Amino acid sequence: MGMADTLPMNPTGSPLAGAALDVLAYGEPMVEFNQTGAEGGRLYLQGFGGDSSNFAIAAARQGARVGYFSAVGDDPYGAQLRQLWADEGVDASDVATDPQAFTALYFVTHDAAGHHFHFFRAGSAASRMLPSALPLARLRATKVFHLSGISLAISPTACDTGLAAMEAAHAAGAKVSFDTNLRLKLWPLARARAVMTEAMRLCDICLPSLDDVTALTGLTEPNAIVDHCLRLGAGTVALKLGRDGALVADATQRHRIAPHPCDPVDATGAGDTFGGAFVARLVAGDALLQAGCYAAVAAALSTQGYGAVAPIPRAADVRRAMSP
């Protein structure tokens, strides 16, 4: 059952502001143009992205009550994103409209080496977020607050806002979920290492990727990376290993999860789908291994279509794929 089935709705289709949430995500939403194989690669499919927005939609499609905290421009792309969240049952009442900025865009191209991202985001509405905009009442009414390395990297003020939100969430008794999502085009490695180490200390649920933590720490062995995240303070770690599956752990248990068989065409947003599904299932009461297995299947299914959002599976799709 999704959020739209469980919460009262306003006339636009969005859940009413002020309702309690399972997850509140923070970051930069984006409009996506994804290269297809048609016309020699000259045709692009317009969709949506932004890692934290992808995460929010993935969690909502698994049945969680989800909200989003960000800003968009007063432009057609911001309006499209608002319609997307309304359609997905994601409460966007904490998304501001900045008339002096724009909604960020990115393009995805594909070749034999994989998929490549080209961003147009400097000075976007989300990058102008300030700590004074924190939705403190909403943070007091959510179970998990989620953000990523990108949420912190897009600007110094967005970073300050994200770290302040982590502190406020903890003060309100919520857990914090953090996905590393390291993008060195956005900030120097030294700053990324310092800020993201602090964020990993503040989080309860850490969602690192192997390549990210290797770049940040030099560690390459999955168990050593999990140990590092646990030592920093995370209570739960789900290390994403791409084609090799995942490794999930807490202080008392550790499970290696094999990749789910699939026919991938585009891995854009697969890690975000994993994280959103994993947190949604933890909030729903799943044990660590159950949540990890579910998330691995959801992530695999999301690679079987183009774009970050359109291929994200719904709970019924995941359950069907998990059936023997």
SERO-4910 file (N, C-alpha, C, O; in steps of 0.05 Angstrom, whole numbers):
BEGIN
 pado doro    nc1    nc2    nc3   cac1   cac2   cac3    cc1    cc2    cc3    oc1    oc2    oc3
  Met    A     17    -24      0      0      0      0     17     25      0     35     27     17
  Gly    A     13     44    -18     30     67    -20     19     90     -4     -2     89      9
  Met    A     35    111     -4     28    134     12      2    146      4    -14    155     21
  Ala    A     -3    147    -22    -28    159    -32    -53    143    -23    -75    153    -23
  Asp    A    -48    118    -14    -71    102     -5    -76    105     25    -96     96     35
  Thr    A    -57    117     39    -59    118     68    -61    146     80    -69    148    104
  Leu    A    -56    167     65    -57    194     75    -79    210     61    -85    205     38
  Pro    A    -91    229     75   -110    246     62    -97    263     40    -73    270     43
  Met    A   -112    269     18   -100    282     -4   -112    310     -8   -135    315     -1
  Asn    A    -96    327    -20   -107    353    -27   -115    353    -56   -111    332    -70
  Pro    A   -128    373    -67   -139    372    -94   -118    367   -116   -125    357   -137
  Thr    A    -92    373   -111    -72    368   -131    -61    340   -131    -46    332   -149
  Gly    A    -69    324   -111    -60    297   -110    -37    292    -91    -29    270    -86
  Ser    A    -26    314    -79     -5    311    -60    -16    307    -32    -37    318    -26
  Pro    A     -2    292    -15    -11    289     13    -12    315     27      4    333     21
  Leu    A    -30    318     45    -32    343     60     -7    349     76      4    330     88
  Ala    A      1    374     77     24    382     93     19    376    123     -3    377    132
  Gly    A     41    369    136     40    365    165     35    336    173     37    330    197
  Ala    A     30    318    154     25    290    162     51    277    170     73    284    160
  Ala    A     49    257    188     73    243    197     84    227    173     69    217    157
  Leu    A    110    224    173    124    210    151    141    187    161    150    187    184
  Asp    A    145    168    143    165    148    148    193    158    141    213    154    155
  Val    A    195    173    119    220    182    108    217    211     98    197    217     84
  Leu    A    236    228    105    238    255     94    265    257     81    286    254     94
  Ala    A    266    261     54    292    262     40    299    292     33    281    308     29
  Tyr    A    325    297     32    334    324     26    356    323      4    373    306      4
  Gly    A    354    342    -15    375    343    -35    365    359    -59    347    375    -58
  Glu    A    378    353    -82    373    367   -107    358    350   -127    370    330   -136
  Pro    A    334    357   -134    320    343   -155    329    353   -182    338    376   -185
  Met    A    328    336   -202    338    344   -229    319    333   -250    305    313   -246
  Val    A    320    346   -273    307    335   -297    329    322   -314    350    332   -318
  Glu    A    322    298   -324    341    281   -337    336    278   -367    313    277   -376
  Phe    A    357    278   -383    356    271   -411    375    248   -416    399    251   -415
  Asn    A    363    224   -421    378    199   -422    380    190   -451    360    186   -465
  Gln    A    405    186   -459    410    177   -487    398    149   -492    402    130   -476
  Thr    A    385    146   -514    374    120   -522    391    109   -545    409    123   -555
  Gly    A    386     85   -554    401     74   -576    390     82   -603    401     73   -623
  Ala    A    369     98   -604    356    105   -629    371    128   -643    385    144   -631
  Glu    A    369    128   -670    381    149   -686    410    154   -680    419    177   -678
  Gly    A    425    132   -677    454    134   -672    460    148   -646    482    160   -644
  Gly    A    443    147   -627    447    159   -601    440    188   -599    446    201   -580
  Arg    A    426    198   -620    419    227   -620    392    233   -607    385    256   -603
  Leu    A    377    212   -600    352    216   -587    355    211   -557    367    192   -548
  Tyr    A    343    229   -541    344    228   -512    316    225   -501    297    238   -510
  Leu    A    313    209   -480    288    206   -466    288    224   -442    305    223   -425
  Gln    A    267    242   -441    266    261   -419    253    247   -395    231    236   -397
  Gly    A    266    249   -372    256    237   -348    264    254   -324    267    279   -326
  Phe    A    268    242   -301    274    256   -277    296    242   -261    300    218   -265
  Gly    A    310    257   -245    331    246   -229    337    263   -205    320    277   -194
  Gly    A    362    262   -196    370    273   -171    369    252   -150    348    241   -145
  Asp    A    392    245   -139    394    220   -123    374    218   -100    362    197    -95
  Ser    A    370    240    -86    352    239    -62    323    238    -71    306    227    -57
  Ser    A    316    251    -94    289    248   -104    284    220   -114    262    209   -110
  Asn    A    304    208   -127    301    180   -135    296    162   -111    279    145   -111
  Phe    A    312    167    -90    309    152    -65    281    155    -54    269    135    -46
  Ala    A    271    179    -54    244    184    -43    223    169    -59    205    157    -47
  Ile    A    225    170    -85    205    156   -102    208    126    -98    188    112    -97
  Ala    A    232    116    -97    236     87    -92    223     78    -66    210     57    -65
  Ala    A    227     94    -45    215     87    -19    185     88    -21    171     71    -10
  Ala    A    174    108    -34    145    111    -36    133     88    -52    112     78    -45
  Arg    A    147     79    -73    136     57    -89    137     30    -74    123     11    -82
  Gln    A    152     30    -52    151      5    -35    131      8    -13    128    -11      3
  Gly    A    117     30    -11     95     33      8    101     51     31     84     55     49
  Ala    A    125     64     32    131     83     54    116    109     50    110    117     27
  Arg    A    111    123     72    101    150     71    124    169     70    140    171     88
  Val    A    127    184     48    152    198     41    147    227     36    127    234     23
  Gly    A    165    244     45    165    272     38    191    281     27    211    266     30
  Tyr    A    192    304     15    217    315      3    221    344     11    202    359     12
  Phe    A    246    351     17    253    377     26    275    388      6    297    376      5
  Ser    A    268    409     -8    287    420    -28    276    446    -39    259    459    -27
  Ala    A    286    454    -62    277    477    -77    279    473   -107    298    459   -115
  Val    A    261    484   -122    262    483   -151    259    512   -162    251    530   -147
  Gly    A    265    515   -187    261    541   -200    232    545   -208    216    527   -209
  Asp    A    226    570   -213    199    577   -223    200    574   -254    199    593   -269
  Asp    A    201    548   -262    204    543   -291    189    517   -297    180    503   -279
  Pro    A    187    510   -323    172    486   -330    183    460   -317    168    442   -311
  Tyr    A    209    459   -313    221    435   -302    214    431   -273    209    409   -264
  Gly    A    213    454   -258    204    452   -230    175    443   -229    168    427   -211
  Ala    A    158    453   -247    130    445   -248    128    415   -254    110    402   -243
  Gln    A    144    405   -272    144    377   -279    151    360   -255    139    339   -250
  Leu    A    171    368   -240    179    353   -216    157    353   -196    152    333   -183
  Arg    A    144    376   -192    121    376   -173     99    357   -181     87    344   -164
  Gln    A     94    356   -207     74    337   -217     83    308   -212     67    291   -205
  Leu    A    108    303   -217    119    276   -212    115    268   -183    105    246   -178
  Trp    A    122    285   -164    119    278   -136     90    274   -128     83    256   -113
  Ala    A     72    291   -140     44    287   -134     34    260   -145     20    246   -131
  Asp    A     43    253   -169     36    227   -181     46    204   -164     33    183   -163
  Glu    A     70    207   -152     82    186   -137     74    184   -108     82    166    -94
  Gly    A     58    204    -99     50    204    -71     72    214    -53     72    207    -29
  Val    A     91    229    -63    112    241    -46    104    269    -38     98    286    -55
  Asp    A    103    274    -13     94    300     -2    116    321     -8    137    320      4
  Ala    A    110    340    -26    129    361    -33    122    388    -21    130    408    -31
  Ser    A    107    387      1    100    413     14    123    427     26    122    451     32
  Asp    A    146    414     29    170    427     39    190    433     17    214    437     22
  Val    A    181    433     -8    197    441    -31    190    469    -38    167    475    -46
  Ala    A    209    487    -36    205    516    -42    208    521    -71    220    505    -86
  Thr    A    197    543    -81    202    553   -108    219    579   -106    211    598    -93
  Asp    A    242    578   -119    261    601   -118    258    615   -145    267    605   -166
  Pro    A    246    639   -146    241    652   -172    267    664   -184    267    672   -207
  Gln    A    289    664   -168    314    675   -178    334    653   -187    357    659   -192
  Ala    A    325    628   -188    343    607   -195    329    587   -213    305    591   -220
  Phe    A    343    566   -221    332    547   -241    332    519   -230    346    513   -210
  Thr    A    317    502   -242    317    473   -235    340    460   -250    343    464   -275
  Ala    A    356    444   -237    379    432   -249    372    411   -269    351    398   -268
  Leu    A    390    407   -289    387    387   -310    412    370   -312    433    378   -303
  Tyr    A    409    346   -324    432    330   -331    426    312   -354    403    305   -360
  Phe    A    447    304   -368    446    286   -391    461    261   -384    482    262   -371
  Val    A    451    238   -394    464    212   -391    471    201   -418    453    199   -436
  Thr    A    496    195   -423    505    182   -447    515    153   -441    522    148   -418
  His    A    515    136   -461    522    108   -457    542     99   -478    541    107   -501
  Asp    A    562     84   -469    581     71   -487    590     45   -475    579     35   -456
  Ala    A    611     33   -487    620      7   -478    630      7   -449    630    -13   -436
  Ala    A    638     30   -439    648     33   -412    626     37   -391    632     37   -367
  Gly    A    601     41   -400    579     45   -381    565     71   -387    563     80   -410
  His    A    553     82   -366    538    107   -369    554    131   -358    569    127   -338
  His    A    550    154   -370    566    178   -362    546    201   -359    527    204   -374
  Phe    A    552    218   -338    534    240   -331    546    267   -338    570    271   -336
  His    A    529    285   -348    538    312   -355    517    331   -342    494    331   -350
  Phe    A    526    347   -322    507    362   -305    507    392   -312    528    403   -320
  Phe    A    484    404   -309    481    433   -311    466    441   -285    441    442   -285
  Arg    A    482    447   -264    469    450   -238    481    474   -222    469    481   -202
  Ala    A    503    485   -229    515    506   -213    496    530   -210    487    541   -230
  Gly    A    489    537   -185    471    559   -180    442    551   -181    424    569   -182
  Ser    A    436    525   -180    408    516   -181    393    525   -156    405    533   -136
  Ala    A    367    523   -158    350    530   -135    358    514   -110    360    525    -88
  Ala    A    362    488   -113    368    471    -90    395    479    -78    399    476    -54
  Ser    A    414    488    -94    440    495    -84    439    520    -67    459    527    -53
  Arg    A    417    535    -68    414    560    -53    399    556    -26    392    575    -13
  Met    A    395    531    -19    381    525      6    397    535     30    422    534     29
  Leu    A    383    544     51    395    555     75    385    540    100    362    531    100
  Pro    A    401    539    121    392    526    145    367    538    157    351    524    171
  Ser    A    362    563    151    338    576    162    313    565    150    291    569    160
  Ala    A    315    550    128    292    538    115    285    510    126    266    498    116
  Leu    A    300    501    145    295    473    156    266    470    164    255    487    180
  Pro    A    252    449    155    225    443    164    225    429    191    221    404    192
  Leu    A    229    444    212    233    431    238    209    415    247    212    394    259
  Ala    A    185    425    242    161    410    250    160    383    236    153    363    248
  Arg    A    167    383    210    167    358    195    188    339    205    184    315    206
  Leu    A    212    350    211    233    333    222    225    320    248    234    298    255
  Arg    A    208    333    263    199    322    289    177    300    284    170    286    303
  Ala    A    167    298    259    145    280    253    153    259    232    136    248    218
  Thr    A    179    254    230    188    233    211    205    213    225    218    219    245
  Lys    A    205    189    215    221    167    227    249    167    218    268    161    234
  Val    A    254    173    192    281    172    181    284    197    164    268    204    147
  Phe    A    306    212    168    314    234    151    337    224    133    356    212    142
  His    A    335    228    107    355    218     88    368    241     72    354    260     64
  Leu    A    394    238     67    408    256     50    432    241     39    437    218     45
  Ser    A    448    255     22    471    241      9    495    260      7    493    283     15
  Gly    A    517    249     -2    540    265     -7    535    287    -27    546    309    -25
  Ile    A    518    282    -47    511    302    -66    495    325    -53    500    348    -59
  Ser    A    477    317    -35    462    338    -20    481    358     -6    474    381     -4
  Leu    A    504    348      3    523    364     17    543    378     -1    556    398      7
  Ala    A    546    368    -25    567    377    -43    559    400    -62    576    414    -72
  Ile    A    533    404    -66    524    423    -87    530    452    -80    532    468    -98
  Ser    A    534    459    -55    542    486    -47    548    486    -17    539    468     -3
  Pro    A    563    506     -8    568    508     21    543    511     37    540    500     59
  Thr    A    524    527     27    499    531     43    482    506     43    469    500     63
  Ala    A    481    491     21    467    466     21    479    446     40    465    431     53
  Cys    A    506    447     42    520    430     61    512    437     89    506    419    106
  Asp    A    513    462     96    506    471    123    477    463    129    471    455    151
  Thr    A    459    465    109    431    458    113    429    428    119    414    421    137
  Gly    A    443    412    104    441    383    108    452    374    135    439    358    148
  Leu    A    475    385    143    486    378    169    468    387    192    465    373    211
  Ala    A    457    411    189    439    421    209    414    404    211    404    399    233
  Ala    A    404    394    188    381    377    188    387    350    202    370    339    215
  Met    A    411    340    198    419    315    211    418    318    241    407    301    256
  Glu    A    429    340    251    429    346    280    400    349    290    393    339    311
  Ala    A    384    364    275    356    369    283    340    343    283    323    338    301
  Ala    A    345    325    264    331    300    263    338    283    287    320    272    300
  His    A    363    282    294    371    267    318    359    279    343    349    264    361
  Ala    A    359    305    345    347    319    368    317    312    371    306    312    393
  Ala    A    304    307    348    276    300    348    270    270    352    247    262    353
  Gly    A    291    254    353    288    226    357    286    210    331    281    186    332
  Ala    A    291    223    308    290    208    283    318    196    277    338    205    288
  Lys    A    318    175    261    343    164    251    351    179    226    335    192    212
  Val    A    377    178    220    388    191    196    400    170    177    416    153    186
  Ser    A    392    172    152    402    154    131    420    171    113    413    193    105
  Phe    A    444    160    106    463    175     90    475    157     69    486    136     74
  Asp    A    473    166     44    485    153     21    509    169     12    507    193      8
  Thr    A    532    156      9    557    170      4    555    185    -23    561    209    -24
  Asn    A    548    172    -44    545    185    -71    567    207    -76    560    230    -78
  Leu    A    591    199    -76    614    217    -80    615    227   -109    616    210   -127
  Arg    A    616    253   -113    619    265   -139    642    285   -138    638    308   -128
  Leu    A    665    278   -147    688    295   -144    688    319   -163    705    336   -161
  Lys    A    670    319   -182    666    343   -198    653    366   -183    655    389   -191
  Leu    A    641    359   -160    627    379   -144    644    391   -122    640    414   -114
  Trp    A    665    376   -113    682    387    -92    708    372    -91    710    350   -100
  Pro    A    729    385    -79    755    371    -78    754    347    -59    738    347    -40
  Leu    A    771    328    -64    772    304    -48    776    310    -18    763    298     -1
  Ala    A    794    328    -11    799    334     17    774    344     31    769    336     54
  Arg    A    759    362     18    735    372     31    714    350     32    700    347     52
  Ala    A    711    335     11    692    313     11    698    293     33    680    284     47
  Arg    A    724    287     37    732    268     58    724    279     85    713    264    102
  Ala    A    730    304     91    724    316    117    694    317    122    685    309    144
  Val    A    679    327    103    650    331    107    636    304    109    618    300    126
  Met    A    643    286     91    629    260     90    636    243    113    620    227    122
  Thr    A    660    245    123    667    231    148    650    240    171    640    224    187
  Glu    A    645    266    173    628    277    194    599    267    190    586    260    209
  Ala    A    590    267    165    563    258    159    560    228    166    539    220    177
  Met    A    580    212    161    579    184    168    579    180    198    568    160    208
  Arg    A    592    198    213    591    197    242    563    203    252    554    193    273
  Leu    A    548    220    238    522    229    247    499    211    238    477    213    248
  Cys    A    505    192    220    483    177    209    478    151    226    497    141    239
  Asp    A    454    141    224    447    115    236    447     92    216    454     70    222
  Ile    A    439     99    191    438     80    169    457     91    147    452    111    135
  Cys    A    479     76    143    499     85    123    496     68     98    495     44     99
  Leu    A    495     82     75    490     68     49    513     75     30    510     89     10
  Pro    A    537     65     36    561     72     20    562     55     -5    550     33     -7
  Ser    A    577     64    -25    584     49    -49    614     42    -47    629     58    -37
  Leu    A    621     20    -58    649     11    -56    669     31    -67    688     38    -53
  Asp    A    664     41    -91    682     60   -103    684     86    -87    706     98    -85
  Asp    A    662     95    -75    662    120    -60    681    117    -36    698    134    -31
  Val    A    677     96    -20    693     93      4    722     87     -2    740     95     13
  Thr    A    727     73    -24    755     69    -32    768     96    -38    791    100    -30
  Ala    A    754    114    -52    766    140    -58    769    157    -33    789    171    -30
  Leu    A    751    154    -14    753    170     11    773    159     31    786    175     45
  Thr    A    777    133     32    794    121     53    817    104     43    836     99     58
  Gly    A    816     96     18    837     77      8    830     48     14    844     30      4
  Leu    A    809     43     29    801     15     34    788      3      9    773     17     -5
  Thr    A    794    -22      5    783    -36    -19    767    -61    -12    751    -71    -28
  Glu    A    772    -73     11    759    -98     18    732    -92     31    731    -77     50
  Pro    A    710   -105     22    684    -98     32    680   -100     62    669    -82     74
  Asn    A    691   -121     74    687   -123    103    702   -101    118    693    -92    139
  Ala    A    725    -93    108    740    -71    120    725    -45    118    726    -29    136
  Ile    A    712    -41     95    696    -17     92    672    -16    111    666      4    123
  Val    A    659    -39    113    636    -41    132    646    -35    161    633    -21    176
  Asp    A    669    -47    168    680    -43    195    686    -13    199    681     -2    221
  His    A    696      0    179    702     29    181    677     45    186    676     63    203
  Cys    A    655     39    171    630     54    175    618     49    202    608     67    215
  Leu    A    620     24    212    609     18    239    626     33    260    614     43    279
  Arg    A    652     34    257    669     47    276    662     77    278    663     89    299
  Leu    A    655     89    255    649    117    254    623    123    270    619    146    279
  Gly    A    606    103    272    582    107    288    556     97    276    535     97    290
  Ala    A    556     89    251    531     79    239    522     54    253    538     37    259
  Gly    A    496     52    258    485     27    270    480      6    249    482    -18    256
  Thr    A    474     14    225    468     -5    203    483      4    178    484     28    172
  Val    A    495    -14    164    510     -8    140    500    -27    118    498    -51    122
  Ala    A    495    -15     94    489    -30     70    508    -21     49    504      0     36
  Leu    A    529    -37     44    550    -30     25    541    -40     -2    538    -64     -6
  Lys    A    538    -22    -21    530    -29    -48    554    -37    -65    573    -21    -67
  Leu    A    553    -60    -77    575    -71    -92    569    -74   -121    583    -88   -136
  Gly    A    549    -60   -131    543    -60   -160    536    -88   -169    518   -101   -158
  Arg    A    550    -97   -190    544   -123   -201    550   -147   -182    542   -169   -187
  Asp    A    564   -141   -160    571   -162   -141    551   -163   -118    556   -177    -98
  Gly    A    529   -148   -119    509   -149    -98    513   -129    -76    518   -105    -82
  Ala    A    511   -138    -52    513   -119    -29    523   -134     -4    523   -159     -3
  Leu    A    532   -119     16    540   -130     42    526   -113     62    530    -89     64
  Val    A    508   -126     79    493   -111     99    502   -120    126    508   -144    130
  Ala    A    503   -102    145    514   -109    171    504    -90    193    496    -67    187
  Asp    A    505    -99    218    503    -82    241    522    -93    261    540   -108    254
  Ala    A    520    -85    286    540    -93    306    540   -123    312    560   -133    323
  Thr    A    519   -137    305    517   -165    313    515   -185    290    516   -209    295
  Gln    A    512   -175    265    508   -193    243    519   -181    217    521   -157    215
  Arg    A    524   -198    198    535   -190    172    527   -210    151    529   -234    155
  His    A    516   -200    128    505   -217    107    514   -208     80    511   -184     73
  Arg    A    526   -225     64    532   -219     36    508   -227     19    498   -249     21
  Ile    A    499   -209      3    475   -212    -13    484   -214    -43    496   -196    -53
  Ala    A    477   -236    -55    484   -240    -83    467   -222   -101    444   -216    -94
  Pro    A    477   -214   -124    461   -198   -143    438   -214   -154    440   -238   -158
  His    A    416   -200   -158    393   -213   -170    396   -214   -200    403   -194   -212
  Pro    A    391   -237   -213    394   -239   -242    375   -218   -256    352   -215   -249
  Cys    A    386   -205   -277    371   -186   -292    384   -181   -319    405   -192   -324
  Asp    A    370   -166   -336    380   -159   -362    384   -129   -363    366   -115   -373
  Pro    A    406   -118   -353    409    -89   -350    414    -75   -376    428    -85   -394
  Val    A    401    -51   -378    406    -34   -401    416     -6   -391    429      8   -407
  Asp    A    410      1   -366    418     28   -356    418     27   -326    397     22   -313
  Ala    A    441     31   -314    443     29   -284    438     56   -270    442     58   -246
  Thr    A    430     76   -285    424    102   -273    404     99   -250    382     89   -254
  Gly    A    412    108   -226    393    108   -204    390     82   -189    374     80   -171
  Ala    A    405     61   -197    402     35   -185    409     36   -155    396     24   -138
  Gly    A    431     51   -149    439     53   -121    418     68   -104    414     62    -81
  Asp    A    405     88   -116    384    103   -102    360     85    -97    347     87    -76
  Thr    A    354     68   -117    332     50   -114    338     30    -91    320     24    -75
  Phe    A    362     20    -90    370      2    -68    366     16    -42    353      5    -24
  Gly    A    376     41    -39    374     55    -13    345     60     -5    338     56     18
  Gly    A    329     70    -24    301     76    -18    286     51    -10    270     52      9
  Ala    A    290     29    -24    277      4    -18    286     -7      9    271    -17     25
  Phe    A    312     -5     14    324    -16     39    313     -1     63    304    -14     82
  Val    A    313     25     62    303     41     85    273     37     88    263     35    111
  Ala    A    258     36     66    229     31     68    223      5     82    205      4     98
  Arg    A    238    -16     75    233    -42     88    242    -42    117    229    -55    133
  Leu    A    263    -29    124    271    -27    152    250    -13    168    242    -22    190
  Val    A    239      9    158    218     24    171    193      6    174    179      9    194
  Ala    A    188    -11    155    165    -28    155    168    -51    175    149    -66    180
  Gly    A    192    -55    186    197    -76    206    213   -100    197    216   -119    212
  Asp    A    223    -99    172    239   -122    163    265   -124    179    276   -104    188
  Ala    A    274   -149    182    301   -154    192    322   -145    172    315   -141    148
  Leu    A    346   -142    181    368   -132    164    371   -148    138    371   -137    116
  Leu    A    372   -175    140    376   -192    117    352   -189     98    356   -188     74
  Gln    A    328   -190    109    304   -187     92    305   -161     76    300   -161     52
  Ala    A    311   -139     90    311   -113     77    333   -112     55    328   -101     34
  Gly    A    356   -124     61    377   -124     42    371   -140     17    377   -131     -5
  Cys    A    359   -163     20    352   -180     -3    330   -166    -20    332   -166    -44
  Tyr    A    311   -154     -6    290   -140    -21    302   -117    -37    296   -114    -60
  Ala    A    320   -101    -25    332    -78    -38    349    -87    -62    349    -73    -82
  Ala    A    363   -109    -59    379   -119    -82    362   -126   -106    370   -121   -128
  Val    A    339   -138   -101    321   -145   -123    310   -119   -135    309   -117   -160
  Ala    A    301   -100   -119    291    -75   -129    311    -61   -146    305    -51   -168
  Ala    A    336    -60   -137    357    -46   -152    362    -60   -179    365    -47   -199
  Ala    A    363    -87   -179    367   -101   -204    345    -96   -224    350    -91   -247
  Leu    A    320    -96   -215    297    -91   -233    299    -63   -244    290    -58   -267
  Ser    A    309    -44   -229    310    -16   -238    330    -12   -261    329      8   -275
  Thr    A    348    -31   -266    368    -28   -288    357    -38   -314    371    -36   -335
  Gln    A    333    -48   -315    322    -61   -339    306    -41   -357    294    -49   -376
  Gly    A    308    -15   -350    296      5   -367    313     30   -366    331     32   -349
  Tyr    A    308     49   -384    324     73   -385    313     94   -365    289     97   -361
  Gly    A    332    109   -354    325    131   -336    327    123   -307    328    100   -300
  Ala    A    328    144   -290    331    139   -261    305    132   -247    305    118   -228
  Val    A    282    143   -257    257    140   -243    238    120   -256    227    103   -242
  Ala    A    234    122   -282    213    105   -295    216     76   -288    196     63   -284
  Pro    A    241     64   -288    243     35   -283    242     27   -254    243      3   -248
  Ile    A    240     45   -235    239     37   -207    215     19   -202    193     27   -208
  Pro    A    219     -5   -192    197    -23   -189    179    -15   -166    188     -2   -147
  Arg    A    154    -24   -167    136    -22   -145    137    -47   -128    148    -67   -137
  Ala    A    125    -46   -104    128    -69    -86    118    -95    -98    130   -116    -94
  Ala    A     96    -93   -113     85   -118   -125    105   -130   -145    108   -155   -147
  Asp    A    120   -113   -160    140   -123   -179    163   -137   -164    172   -158   -173
  Val    A    171   -125   -142    193   -137   -127    185   -163   -115    199   -183   -116
  Arg    A    161   -164   -103    151   -189    -91    149   -211   -111    155   -234   -106
  Arg    A    140   -203   -135    136   -223   -156    164   -234   -164    167   -258   -168
  Ala    A    184   -217   -166    211   -226   -174    224   -243   -152    241   -259   -158
  Met    A    216   -238   -127    227   -254   -105    213   -281   -101    224   -298    -87
  Ser    A    190   -285   -114    176   -310   -110    191   -332   -124    202   -329   -145
  Pro    A    192   -356   -111    206   -379   -123    193   -388   -149    202   -407   -161
***
